[in-house]
Amino acid sequence: MSGTAFSPSVDTVAVGANVTWTKQDGMAHNVTSSPGAPAAFSSASLANGATYAHVFAATGTYQYYCSFHGTPTSGMRGTIVVQ
């Protein structure tokens, strides 16, 4: 995550994948699952260079966002598709 974007904004992974987000700038960022995601996850505000990881144990589409720069429907957000 850098600026006001997650990269990639959409990622497809296998069940059991451990996805890691890395903060790469001086802005405040976090990772928060959107309401309705198959499972909830959330990080604290991350320091520059810090990481947050989550294991996706079930198939589904997991939408997430940064609560500092986005909402579940706009701004800094992303999607993990678990197959």
PyMOL commands that set and color helices and strands:
alter all, ss='L'
color gray80, all
select strands_A, chain A and resi 10-13+17-22+32-33+51-56+60-70+75-82
alter strands_A, ss='S'
color yellow, strands_A
deselect
rebuild
show_as cartoon
